Structure formats: C-alpha cells, structure tokens
Amino acid sequence: MKNLSKSKFVSGIQCEKKLWFDFYRKDLKPETDAQTQAVFDLGHRIGILAQEMFPNGKDATPEDYSNLKPSIENTKKWISEKVETIYEATFSVKNAFCMLDILHRNDDEVWAIEVKSSTSVKEYHLTDASLQYFVMKNAGFVPDRFFMMFVNNQYIKHGEITSEIFILEDITEEVIANQDWVAENLDRLLKMLEIEQEPVVEIGAHCSNPFGCDYAHHCWKHVPQYSVFNLYRGGKKGWNLYEQNILKIDEIPDDFTLTHFQNLQRNGLKNDETYMNKLAIKNLISNWEFPLYFFDFETIFPAIPVFDGTRPYQQVPFQYSLHILDKDGNLSHKEFLANPEDFSNGENPLKQMVGQLKKDFGSKGNIVTYNQSFEKGRLNELAQFFPEDAHFLHQLVDRIVDLLPVFQGGYCYFPAMKNSASIKSVLPAIAPDFTYANLEIQDGGSASSLFEKSIENGNFIDDNLRENLLKYCERDTLAMVIIYQFLVDLF
C-alpha cells in the first residue's frame, strides 16, 4: 500500500486523478518552472526564519527523503528527552507520514506549529494540518495545541526582524473536529491508489483550486488553448458553455448573454473584427495637458521586508522610467534605478528616488500611466514615508491619467488582444515590430525577482543587470507613448 505525505493528501482531496498521476504517471508532470521554484524557495526562507523565532532546536530533517526512519527515531528520542524544540519532527502511521515544521515544548504543553508564507489561514492549510494531527495522534504523540504560523502583513520592519513578523493562530479545535473526516478520506485515497487504473474524474473548478494542477495539460487536452474559459472576466459562463458542449468562443450562440468586452472577443475571433469607439477615446484622452509624462514604476514585494518602514509583501519601488512628450512632439527620457546595496548600508534609496522625481517632473502636465491605481498607490506610500515631501507627491497623484480604460473599457479592441487589456497584449496589435522579445528581461516579475536577489547579494548579481533593468523599464514607458500616439491619430 502507498504512503501519503500531507502534500499528497491535499492533492488527493483536490482531485483523485491528480494524486493517482503523482504515483503512476510521473512522466506527465512538467519540469518545475521558475515561478513555482520561487514559491518553494520562499516557503523555505520563511520556514528558516520561523525556526529562528524558536532558536536552538534539534533538527530532524531527513538526510535521505527515501528513508525517513532515522528522522522518526530521532524525533521519538528527542521527545522522550523533553527537548524543547524540534524542527521537522517526523512521524509515520497507517500509511501516512508528516514532517512538522516546529514541535515546541512550552512549559507543560506540547505545541505543534505549521509555518506558512501566506498572510492568513487557508482552507487547505487546515486540511494538511488535520492530517498531521491525525498522524501524530495515532503515532502516540498527540500535541496539546496545534498552531498555524503565518506572516503578519501589518508588521513594520525597524532594524532586525522580530517575532512579530509572524502570527500564531490556534487551530486545535478545527483539526480535532476534522479527525473522522481525515480517517475516511485517507482510507478512500489509499484504496483508490491500490487500483492501477486511472480514475475517471471530469475537469472542473477543482482543477485550479486550491492550486493549479501539474496535469492540466493532459486532462484539458480536448479544450482549445483559447476557449470559452478565456472569456474576459467570464466567471461561471465558461462552465455553463462547456456543459452545453461549446468550447470555442466563436461558437458561442448570439442569444448567450455576454458583456461588451466578451462580445468583442467573440466577434474578433468569428469575423476578425477590430472595434474602435473613436468618440469615447477622444473624450478620454483629448483634454490631457502637455507636456505628457509617461510614467512607470518597478517594485519588489518581499515577504520578509528588506527596508525599514515597510511591511511584508508591500510593493516597494526601486526603479522608474519616464518619457516626456511636449506639445510639439519632442520626446525625452528620464530614469531612476536604486543601488541594491543602499537597502542595507544606511542610505535611503526611496529618498533618493523622491529627490530624482523632483528633478524629472515639471509642475504642469498630465502623468500618463497604464493602470493608474498602481502608480498612485506607490506615490501615496512614498508620501507616508516622507511627510516633508507629501505635498509634492500628492500633486503628482492629482495629475495622473490612465490609458488602460481605453482597452479595458472596450473602446478599442483588436482580435490579437484576446482576453487581455494588458500593455503586452495591446502593444503587438498596434505595433507588431515593437517588441520585448529582444530584451534580456521581458516582464516585471523577472525584474522584481532579479533586483530582490541583488539586494540579498548586496550588489547587482550580474554585470549586465543594471543595464538590462533600465532597458526593460524604458520599453514599458515607450510602449505607452506608441499606444498614445496611435490613439491620437484616430481622431
């Protein structure tokens, strides 16, 4: 009979077929991509930081994950010796096993602590914690209390990271209440795995809840790559159409209720139809005041704050690009990029950024963004950081206008946009030769990740990284200029 870890148990609860594939069709599982690996790496870093809040513990982490016996024996030994804290305490019973992040003896109580990088307790966290409690209890090591330890996103860093970055939430009652449910489902999943025949499970909302499935490419191969599930903000409409055996957007009946943008998608596919509401576009952008400042921030959003005064997962700007277009059509460019070492050497890169903003922006003219809420949010946060500069920063906020509603509102639509109004979907439709493909950095996520790693490193991790970051951010604001000029030429 197979053995289930907590992660495998959570997989089985999500979908029997997913769990079955984990054991019998590993050949279908794709390589771990950079984004998924980053999630794993973050979880590891948060786990290490959590251990530091319970220092000097014994570590039961297996040297060989195919042989948990030494870890199980060490855990038993250290519990019997009443060791105060054990990391990765390992237990096994009834074809299930678990490695608890932290087992801590607090006076006369034994605490089981599971650590998560999220900012709240999720439903699937209770699922894996309930299995852990089940395994511990049936192995004869029932904890007095079970806690979920997660990131406190209201914690503000001042100097060294303290234990206040975490919240301990007692979930003992919830995991105890789930014990019969765990026993039933563990038995069900183990019996299912004994049958070497792929379970019959239709695709459904469970395919992406609580996680995107590694095997979706296999189970969804009958669904077109661009399907009714890609309707813009489609909600349940995709499943309603799927149940009617309608898979392609251009096959959606005329009497099926769609939003304006969704109609544009269908007409775009069906008739290769472009849509322009020139009057609406003119009303939106014709009154913008010159010079126009096309502006874009790049940010990091580390789970563990790297800068005093910031919170976990707070968007912290480290770079901006600014193209300035005057009424005569002259275009100039300004930019700022912080030095990674300034986040730890006593300098203040955000104050440097505000100083550069003061030099780069004139006192008049609209500031053009693509999704204004993001830039407004960062400027307002900078105003909170630096009250002495708040008047200047709030004036910038008041001058901001936005290109996104032209496309998100369906005033301008190209079939090539498909279900997205993002700048990287709009730009190829307007200017196919203007591309990000020749850049080393081609998306904001990569820019953020590389700069955050540079902060950890104390300097740019690559000799060419500074230049590549500047090129990427510059491309974003130049793209806005191109889009704006295209729209102006319509009227």
N, C-alpha and C positions, 0 to 999 in steps of 0.2 A: 504494500500500500504506500502511496505517495506521502510526502511530508509537506505541510504547508507552513510558510512563514506568514507574518502579519501582512506583508505586501501582497503575497499570493492570495491570501484570504480576502483582502479588499478587492483584488482583481476578480475573484470568483463571485463576490457579491455584486459587482458591477455587471459581469457577464460570464456565464459558464463557459462559453466558447473561448473567450479571452484567456481564461485560466487553462483550458484544455490545450490551446495553442502554445502556452508557455511551457508545457511539458512535452507535447507531441509534434509541434510544428515550429520549432525554433528557427527553422530555415526561412520562415516567412517574416521574421522580425527584422526590421531595418536597423542599420547601424545607428548608434546614438548620435544625434546631431548636436551642434554646438549649443543651441538653446537649451536642450534637455540636459546636457552636461553641465551647463551653467547653473541650472536648478539643483542638480546633485551637489555641485561644488558649494553652492550657497548653504544647502542643508548641512553639509559637513562643517562649514565655518561657524554656523550658528550653534551646532552641537558642541564644538570645541569651546566656544565662548560660554555656553551654558555650564559646561564642566568646570570652567574657571570660577563660577559662582558657588561651586561646591568643591573646593580645592582638596588636593592631597588624597584623592580616591585611588582605589585599586582598579586597574584596567583589565577587564575580561575579554577584550576584543580578540576574536579568533585570529591566529596566525594563518590558518588554512580554513576557509569557509566551507570546504567539503568535509571537514572533520570538526564538529562542534564539541566533541567530548571533553577536551581539555578545558574549554571555556565553561562548560556546565559544571565540571568538577571544581574548578577554581571558584565559581560562584557559590556552590554549596559550602565549600571550605570557608570562604570569607564571611558568609552569612553566619555560620556556626561560631566563628570567632568574633562576631559582632563588629565587623569592620564598619566604620561609619558611612563610607560612601563607596559604591562600586559603579564603574562605568561599563556600559554594555553587558550588564548582568544577563546571563544566558540560561534559559530554561527550556525543557522539552517534555512533552507528554502527549499521548494519544495522537500520534502522527501530526503534531503541530509543535512549533518552536518559536521562540521570540528572543530578541536581544533588546532589553530595556535600556533606554538612554542613561538614566541615572537611578540607582537604588540607594536611598539615603535613610540613615537612622537618625531621626530627630527626637532626642530624649528617649521615651519609651515607645515611640511609634516608628513603624517602617513605612517610608514613603516610596511609592513608585512614581517616577517622573518621566513623561514622554515629551520630547522637545520638538517644536515645530517652528518653521521660519515664517509662518503666516502671522497675521495680527489678530486672529480670533480663533475660536474652536469651531472646526467644520464638522459636518455630519460624518464624513469618512474618517476623521480623527477618532471619533467615538467608536467607530467600527473596529479600527486596528487596536485601540486601547482596550476594548472589550475582549478581543481575542487574547491580548497579553495577560489581562487579569485572569481569564479562563485557564491559560497555560500555567501561570504562576500558582493559582489556587489548586489545580489538580496535581501539580508537582509538589505540593506541600509547603509552598512559600507564599501564602496569601498576604498581600500588603494591607496595612491598616487603612491607608488612604492612597488614592490614585489622583495624580495631578497632571494637567496639561500645562506645559510651559511654553509660552509663545511671546512674540515680540510686541512690546508696548510702543505703539506708534505715536504716543503722546510724550514719550521720554525725550528730553532735550540734552544733548551732549554738552558737558562742561568739563574739560580735562579728560581724565581716564574714564573709560566706560565702567559704569557701576551696575549692580544687580537690578537696579530699577529699569533697565532696558527690557527686562522680562516681566511677564505677569504669570503667576501661578494660579491656575483655576482648578478647584477641587471638583473632579468629575466622578467621584467614588460612587455616588448613588446611581448615576446613569450607567456606569459599566456593570454594576451589580444587577441592575434591572435587565440588562441585556444578556445575562448568562444563559438562560434557556434558549434564547434566540441563537446565540453563538453555537451552542451544542448541536442544535438542529441543523444549522447551515453548514457547520464543519462536517457533520456526518453526511449530509447531502452532497457536498462538493467532493469529499473523498470517495464516495461511492461512484459518482459521475466519472472520476478520473480512472477508476478501475475498468471502465468500458473503453476500449481502444477504438472508439468510433466517434467522429466529430459530432458534437451536439448540434441539434437544429435550433438555431436562435436567429430570428429575423432582425434586421437592422432596426434601430430605434433611437430614441433620445438618449438611451443609456450608453450609446457608442461614444459620447463625449462627456459623460457625467459619472463620476467626478473628474475623470481625466480623459483626454483624447487617447484613443486606442491605437497601439502599435500595429494592429492588424486591420485597420480600417481600409487600407488599400486593397486587401483581399476580400473582405466582406462586402465592400461597396463597389466592387469592380463592375457591377451591372449598372451603376449610376454614372451618367456622364460627368466629366470633370467640372463642367459648368452646367449646373442643373437647377431644378426648382428650389433646392436647398440654398441656392446662392441669390435668391431674391433679396433685394436690399431691405434690411430690417423685416425679414419675412415672418419671423416668429413661427407660429404653428401652420402657416399657409403651406410650407414645403411638405409637411407630413400629410396635410389634407389632400394635396395634389398627388402625392406618392400613393396614397390609399386608393386614388382613382386611376392608378397606373399611368399617371402623367409625370414624366421625368424631365423633359426638356422645357425650358422657359418659352420657346417659340411655339410650343404645342398647347400652352395654356389657353382655354376657351375664352372668347370675348366676353362672355357673361360672368366670368370669375372675377370677383372684386379684387382690384389691385390699386395701390397708391399711384400717384403721379409718377414717381421715380420708377416704380416697378413696371408701369406701363411703358416707360421709356426703354427699360431693359428688354421687354418682350418685342416692342416694335423695332428696336435696334437689331435684335437677332433675326427677327422674321423678315424685315424689309431693308436691313442695313440702313436704318433711318437715323439721321442726326437731327437733334431738336435744338432750336435757338429761339428764346424769347427775348428779342433784342431790346424791346421797351423796358422789360424788367431789369435786364443787365444794365442798360443806360441809367435807369433810375437809381440803381445801386452804386455805381462807380463814377458817374459823370461829375459829381459835385466834390470829389476828393480834391483837397487843396495841395498844390505844389509848393515846394518840392516834395516828392513822394519818397518815403524811406521804407524800403523793402527789408524786413527785419525777421531774423530767426535765431532762437536760442538752441544750443545743445546742452543737455543736462546729464548728470549722473543721478541715480536714485538708490544709493546703497542701503541695504538692510541694516548694516552696522554703520552709524554715522561716522564720517571721516573729518567733519569740521564742526568746531564748537558753535552752538546755537542752532544746530539742525537736528531733525528727528529721523528715526528710521523710515526709509522709503520716501523721504522728502526729495522732491526734484530740486537739485542744486545746479544752477547754471555754471558752466565752465568756459563757454565759448559763445560768440555770436558772429553773425555775418550781416552786413548792412550795405545794400545797394541804394544809391541816391539818384533819383531821376528828376531833373529840373524841367520846367515848362517848355524849354527849347529842345528837349530830347537828349540832353547831355547826361551821361551815366558815369558815376564814380563808385568806388568801392571802399569800405572800411571794414575792419575786423578786429576781433579780440580773441585770444586763446590764453588761458591761465597756464602757469607752470605747475606741473604736478607736485613739485617739492614745496610749493608755497602753502599747500594744505596742511603741512606738518611742521614747518620751520619758523612759525611765528609771524610770517607775513599774512596778509589778508587778501586772497585772490578776489573775493567778492567786492571788497572796497576798491581794488584796482579796476575791476570791471565797471563799477559805477563811475569812477573817475574817467574812464575811457568813453563811456556813454555820454558824459557831459561834453567831451570834446567832439564827439562824432555827430551829435544831433543838434540841429539848429532849433530855434524857438518856434518856428512855424512849419506847417506842412503835415499831412497825414502820414501815419505809420502803417504800412500795409503788411498784414500777416496772413498766414494760411492756418486757420483755426485760432482765432484771437484769444480764446479762453486760456490757452497755454501761455502765451507771452504775457498776457495781463496778470495771470497768476504769479509768474516769476517776478515781474516788476513790483507787484504789491508785496510779495515776500521780501524783496530787497528793501522796500520802504520800511518794513517792520524791523529788519536788521539794522538799518541806518536811519533813524528818525531825522537826523540832520539833513538827509538827502530826500526825505519823503516828498516834499513839495515838488521837486524836480521830477521824481519818478512817477508821482501821481499825474503830473501834467503829460508825461509820455503816455500813460494809460488812457487818458482822456482823448488822445489824438489817434488812437488805434482804430483801424478799419480792417475788414476781412474779405478775402477773395473766396473763401470756402463756400459761403451761401450761394454763390452763383451756380455751383455744381451740386452741392448737397441739396439745394432747393429745387433742382431740376430745371433751372433757367437755361442751362447749356448742357447738352448730353451728346456724347459720341459712343457708338457701339463698343469701341475699344475700352471704354471705362468699365464695362460690365457692371459689377455691383458696388463699385467704389468711387468715391469722390476725392480720394486722397491725391496729393500733388503728383505722386509717382504713377497714378493711373491716368490723370488728366494730361500730364505733360507729353507722353508718347503720342497721344491722339492729336495734340495741337502741333507739336514739333518733333516728329519722329527721329530726326537726326540729332536732337539734343538729348543726350543720354547720360546715365550714371555708370554705364557698363565699363567705361574706360578708367574708372576710379578704383583705387585700392580699397577705399571704404565707400560702401554703396547704400548704407542705411543708418539711421540714427541709433538703433540698438547696438550695432557694432562700434560706432563712435563712442557711445557711452561706456560700453564694456572695456574697450581698449584704454580709455582715459582713466577709468576706475582702477584698472590693473597698474597703470602708470603711477597713480597716487600710492598704491600699496608698495610699488617698487621704489618710490622716491624720485623717479625721473622717468622720462619717456622710455617705454620698453623697446622701442625700435628707433633706429636713427632717422627713419623717414616718417615717423608717425606724426610729428608736428605738421609737416608739410601736407600729409595726407588728410589730416583732420581739417586743416584750413581749406583745402580744395573741396572737400565734401560739403562743408557748411556754405562755402561760397556758391556752390552749384545750386543749393536749395533756394537762396535768395535770387540768383539769376533766373532760375526757373519761374519764380513769381513774376519777375519783370517780363519775361517772354509771354506768360499767360495773360498778364495785364494788357500788354500791347496788342495781343491777338483780340482781346475783348473790345478794346477801344476801336480797333479797325472795323468792328462790326457795325458801328453807327457813326 
